[in-house]
Amino acid sequence: MAQKWFSPVAAKLAAHRATVSRPLLLAVNGSQGSGKSTLADYLVASLKFEHQLSVVTLSLDDFYYTHSERLQLSRKVHPLLATRGVPGTHDMELLNRTLDALLASPRSPGRSTAVNIPRFDKANDDRLPESGWETISGPLDIIILEGWCLGVRPQSAQQLELPVNDLEKNEDAQGVWRFYVNDKIQSQLLPLYNRVDRWLMLQATSFDCVFRWRLEQEQKLAQSLSHKTSSKTMGEAEIARFIQYYQRLTEQCIKDLPGKVHYLYQLDKGRNILNVEYRDSVSG
């Protein structure tokens, strides 16, 4: 199934890579638990073994502020910013420095560059120390950056005024948190989008799928860490609350982003691919 649906995209990426003089940047959008990491892993293998290209994957999740930095932000701006997830909880300076280094990777096989890639430990809700980061050596051909909110655009003040769930209604009654997040989309994410060469989306049918998908994701994480007593994995009630942080922007992406990506995969409730659309060019 992966070969059927994803190998054609790998071939298109390889062909497009040949037309540019620097590493190609692919941005992957998909709601929580939609399969972004699995897709990225497959593309890495396919591009390496079928097209002899060097590929690195980055997750927007790995650039979350540290736990202590988010606590400081929550005291300074709004308590909801202590929880990772929304724009404004990422260290975008670190992400842009990392992308600068990767995009400057020499193409000549005889040359090499080493870049340290941050990694985030979701089980403990904190970024790993630099000793736990991954080192990538060039030259590179393609960079895959995946993230649940990549591609989201700022909303109008009128859209932001109406809460979309109990979290916004009861814990952000004045809209301070969501207006702050919206400002970070404008000031931090839009400039990032200008660096992207190709866009791919795994489109959920609706936000209703996200709870089950995210719960499955957390259960797998908990099982893999069952021998560790310090894990901060979440239970069902915690996941139900956690995804409310993501609801506004996830719903916006599901609605607005499909027509603005080069490769669109439409998923059913079981994450099976229903259809794929390819576009050579997109706008907006």
N, C-alpha and C positions, 0 to 999 in steps of 0.2 A: 504494500500500500504506500509506503514511504517513497519507494522508487517511482511508483505511478504518479504521485502528486508532487513530489519535491524535486526529483531529478530534472524535470524541465526548467524549473527556476534556477537550479544550479548551473545548467547550461547557459541560460540567459545571462546570469551574473558573470560567468566566465567570459562570454562574448563581449559584454559591456566593459569588463576589466581591461580588455585589450585595447580599448579606445581612449583610456585615460593614462596620464603620466604618473599618477600617485596611487596609493592604495584606495580601493573603492570602499565607500561607507554605506552599508545597508542598515536601515532602521527597521526593527520588527515591533509592531504593536499587537497586543493581545491582552484580554482581561486576565485576571489572576487565575492560574490553573488551566489556561487554555492550551498549553503545550509549547510555549515559546522556546524554552530551554531544549526540549526534545527536538524541535525543528532546527534550532541552531546547531545542535550536535550532529544531526544528519547532514546539514549543509557543509559543515566542516569536513566530514568524512568524504562526502561526494566530491567536493571541490578539490580535496587533496588527492584522492586516489583515481578519480576519473578525469580530472583536469590539471593535475600537477600544480595546484596553486596553494600558497601558504595563507592560512586564514586564522584569525583570532576572534574570539567572542567576548563581548563585554555585556554585563547586565547593569542597567540603571540602578538596580538594587544594591550593587556593590559600592555605590557612591553615596549611600545614606550618610548623614552626619553620624558621628559617634553618639552613644547613649548620653554621655555627659554634655555634649554640644546641643543635643535636642532638649535636654532638660533646661539648659540656659536659655534656649530659644523660647521654650514654653513659659518661662518666667518673664521674659522680656516682651513677648508679643501676645501669645495666647496659649492656654494650657493644652489644647488639642495638638499643638506642634511637638509635644513630647513623643507622640506616636509616629513612627516612620510611615512613609507611603506617598503623601501628596507632594507636588512641587513646593519647594521651600524647605523640605527636609533632606534635600540632597546637597552635597558639597560640589557645586557646579564648577568651581575653580579647579578642583582636583580632577573632575571629569574632563574639562577642556585642556588642562595640561597634559593629561594622559592621551587624549586624542591628538593633540599637537605632536606629541612624540611619535605616536603610531603612524599618523598620516605623513610624517616626514621620513618614514622608513625608506631606506634606499632600495631601489628595484634591482640593482645589479647583484647577481648571486655571490660575487666575490666580496661584497661588503655586508656588514652586519651592524645592528644596533640592538641594545637591550633596554626594555621598558618594564618597569614594575607595575603590575596590575593589582589594585586594591581588591580585597575580598571581604564580604560581609557575612557574619555568622548569625543567621536568623534565629537559631535555637537559643542564642544568648543575647539577641537584640543589640549587637554591637559589631563594629568593624574589627576585623582581625588586626593584630599588631603587624607592623611592616615585615617582621620575620615570617609571617604566614602568607604574604602576598605572592603572587605568581610572577615570574620573570619571563617575558616574551622576547625572543631574539629574532631580528629581521633577516632578510628582507620580507616584507609582507605584501600580499596581493589584495586581500579583502578583509575588512573589519565588519563584524556583525555586532550591532548594538541593539539589545532588546530591552523593552520596558513597557509596563502596562499603560503609561500615560503618554508615551511618545506619539506625537502628532496632534495632541489636544490643543485647541486654540482658546484664547481668553473669551469669557462670556461678558455680556453687557451687564450694567448695574441692575437693570430691570430683571434679568434672568437670575442674578445672584440674590436678590431680595427674598425670593420665595424658597423656604427650606424644602429639601427633597426627602428628608427622613427625620426621625426623632433625634438623632445626634445633632443635626444642624438646628433643629427647632429648640431643643432644650439646652444644649451646651454651646451654641453659637448664635444665641438669639439676636445679637446686634450685628452679626455677619462679619465680625472682625477676622475670624479665621479664614472664611471662604474668600473674602476680598483680598486678604494677604496672599493666599494661594493663587488667586487669579492674577495678581500683580507679578508673581514669580513666573507664571506661564508667559506673560508678556515680556518680561525683562530677561529671563534666563533661557526658556525653552525655544522661543521663536528664533533667537540668534543661532541656537544649536541646529535647528532644522535647515538653516542655510548651508550647512556643511554636508547634509545627507545627499547621496547620489541616487539611491533607490529605496523605495518604501514597500514594506510587506505587512499585511494585516491578517490575523486570525480572528475572524468576526464571530462573536457569540450571537446566538439568536436573541438573547435579552439578558438583562442583569440578573434575572432569576436563576440562571445557571451558575452564577459566580459563587454563591454560597456553597453549593455541593462540590464544585471543583476546588475551591479554596480549602474546604474541610478535608477532602481527600489528600490534598497536598500536605496539609499540616499533620494528618495521621501518618502519612508515609515518613515525614520528618521525625515524628515522635518515635516510630518503630525503629528507625535507623539509629536513634540515640537512646534506646531503652536502657542501656547500661550506664548512662550518665545521669546523675542526680541533679545537676545544676541546670538542666535544660529549661528554657522559658517557652516551650511550645504551648499552644493554646487549645482549649477545649471548645466544644460546640457553641456554647453561649458566648465565649470570647470571640470566636470567629464571626458570629452573627453581628456583634457590635463592630468588630474590626473592619468588615467590608463596607460599613456605612461611611467610613472615611473615603472610600473609593467610588461610592455610588454615583455622585454627580458627574464626575469626569468620565467614568466608564460608560455611562449612558450616553454622554455626549459623543464619545468616540464611536460607539456602536451606530449612532445616528448619522454623524457628519463625516467620518473618516473614509468609509468605503469607496467613495468616488474620487479620493485624493491619493490613492496608493497605486503602485505599479503592479503589485501581485496581491490579489484578494482571495483569501480562502474563507468560505462560508461554512460554519460548523453547525451541527445539530446539538441537541442537549447532551448527547453522549460523546461529544468532541469528535465525531466522525465528520469527514469532509463531504459536504454536499455538492460543492461547486467551486471552481477556481476561475478567476478572470485575470487576464494579462493585459497590461497597457504599456505602450512604449513611452508615453509621456503623460504627465498629470499637471494640474495647475492648482495653486492655492495651498 
